[in-house]
Amino acid sequence: MPDHVIDTNVLLVASAAHPYSPFDDTHVPASERQTVLNWLVAFRNDSNRTLVLDGVFRIYDEYRHKMTEQDLGLLVIHDKMAGSRFRQVDIEYEADGTAVVPEDFADLDRSDRKFLATALADHSHSTIVNATDSDWFAIEDACAQHGVVVEQLIEEWLRGEEP
């Protein structure tokens, strides 16, 4: 699937792996950071792959809040946006700013709900890409039932398994 809702942790880990990035605050081992970086670079370089954002840019706002203009993750997002390789999906938000998701996902971290709500509203046209949030594992059955695919870039490490 060429369209992706990207969890902010992917951009942060890839930025930490890039040798010229000022961001280096990560607990992810170097080999796994490189895997995430490789995915992000491939995403950036493939003009057929599209970034998917929520309609009011709260996902983008989170990216900007967590990264600097020099971080590779944000540079990739800006490249996709400048090249019109992004699209927006309208989702609903609660009064407190939390995205509305079905009750099946009540255990999902409130800050991650915007990624899920965007993928749900996109009707199986995009995947959620994750690097370091293990809470996606707790809802993987519900995701499957709702047709949501979560790409785990470093799943073995995240699950604590030996590669």
PEFEN-V253059 format. One record per residue. N is the residue number from 0. OMEGA is omega in radians with two decimals (NA if undefined). Layout:
n=N omega=OMEGA
n=N omega=OMEGA
This chain:
n=0 omega=-3.05
n=1 omega=-3.10
n=2 omega=-3.00
n=3 omega=2.90
n=4 omega=-2.99
n=5 omega=3.05
n=6 omega=-3.08
n=7 omega=-3.11
n=8 omega=3.09
n=9 omega=-3.12
n=10 omega=3.13
n=11 omega=-3.13
n=12 omega=3.11
n=13 omega=3.11
n=14 omega=3.13
n=15 omega=-3.13
n=16 omega=-3.10
n=17 omega=-3.02
n=18 omega=-3.11
n=19 omega=-3.11
n=20 omega=3.07
n=21 omega=-3.12
n=22 omega=3.11
n=23 omega=-3.10
n=24 omega=3.13
n=25 omega=3.11
n=26 omega=-3.07
n=27 omega=3.12
n=28 omega=-3.04
n=29 omega=-3.10
n=30 omega=3.11
n=31 omega=3.05
n=32 omega=-3.14
n=33 omega=3.09
n=34 omega=3.14
n=35 omega=3.10
n=36 omega=3.14
n=37 omega=3.12
n=38 omega=-3.08
n=39 omega=3.11
n=40 omega=3.09
n=41 omega=3.08
n=42 omega=-3.13
n=43 omega=-3.02
n=44 omega=-3.09
n=45 omega=-3.10
n=46 omega=3.10
n=47 omega=-3.13
n=48 omega=-2.99
n=49 omega=3.03
n=50 omega=3.10
n=51 omega=3.14
n=52 omega=3.03
n=53 omega=-3.03
n=54 omega=-3.13
n=55 omega=3.01
n=56 omega=3.08
n=57 omega=3.05
n=58 omega=3.11
n=59 omega=3.09
n=60 omega=3.10
n=61 omega=3.10
n=62 omega=-3.10
n=63 omega=-3.14
n=64 omega=-3.03
n=65 omega=-3.07
n=66 omega=3.05
n=67 omega=3.13
n=68 omega=-3.12
n=69 omega=-3.10
n=70 omega=-3.10
n=71 omega=-3.12
n=72 omega=3.14
n=73 omega=3.07
n=74 omega=3.12
n=75 omega=3.11
n=76 omega=3.13
n=77 omega=3.08
n=78 omega=3.14
n=79 omega=-3.13
n=80 omega=-3.14
n=81 omega=3.14
n=82 omega=-3.12
n=83 omega=3.09
n=84 omega=3.04
n=85 omega=3.03
n=86 omega=-3.08
n=87 omega=3.11
n=88 omega=3.14
n=89 omega=3.07
n=90 omega=3.11
n=91 omega=3.09
n=92 omega=3.01
n=93 omega=3.12
n=94 omega=-3.14
n=95 omega=3.11
n=96 omega=3.12
n=97 omega=3.13
n=98 omega=3.12
n=99 omega=3.07
n=100 omega=3.10
n=101 omega=-3.12
n=102 omega=3.12
n=103 omega=-3.04
n=104 omega=-3.10
n=105 omega=-3.12
n=106 omega=-3.12
n=107 omega=3.09
n=108 omega=-3.06
n=109 omega=-3.12
n=110 omega=3.12
n=111 omega=-3.08
n=112 omega=3.13
n=113 omega=3.09
n=114 omega=3.13
n=115 omega=-3.13
n=116 omega=3.13
n=117 omega=3.12
n=118 omega=3.11
n=119 omega=-3.13
n=120 omega=3.14
n=121 omega=3.01
n=122 omega=3.05
n=123 omega=3.09
n=124 omega=-3.14
n=125 omega=3.06
n=126 omega=2.96
n=127 omega=3.13
n=128 omega=-3.07
n=129 omega=3.04
n=130 omega=-2.92
n=131 omega=-3.13
n=132 omega=-3.12
n=133 omega=-3.13
n=134 omega=3.07
n=135 omega=3.12
n=136 omega=-3.11
n=137 omega=-3.11
n=138 omega=-3.05
n=139 omega=3.08
n=140 omega=3.12
n=141 omega=3.09
n=142 omega=3.14
n=143 omega=3.13
n=144 omega=-3.13
n=145 omega=3.11
n=146 omega=3.14
n=147 omega=3.10
n=148 omega=3.06
n=149 omega=3.09
n=150 omega=3.11
n=151 omega=-3.04
n=152 omega=-3.13
n=153 omega=-3.00
n=154 omega=-3.11
n=155 omega=3.13
n=156 omega=-3.08
n=157 omega=3.11
n=158 omega=3.14
n=159 omega=3.13
n=160 omega=3.08
n=161 omega=3.11
n=162 omega=NA
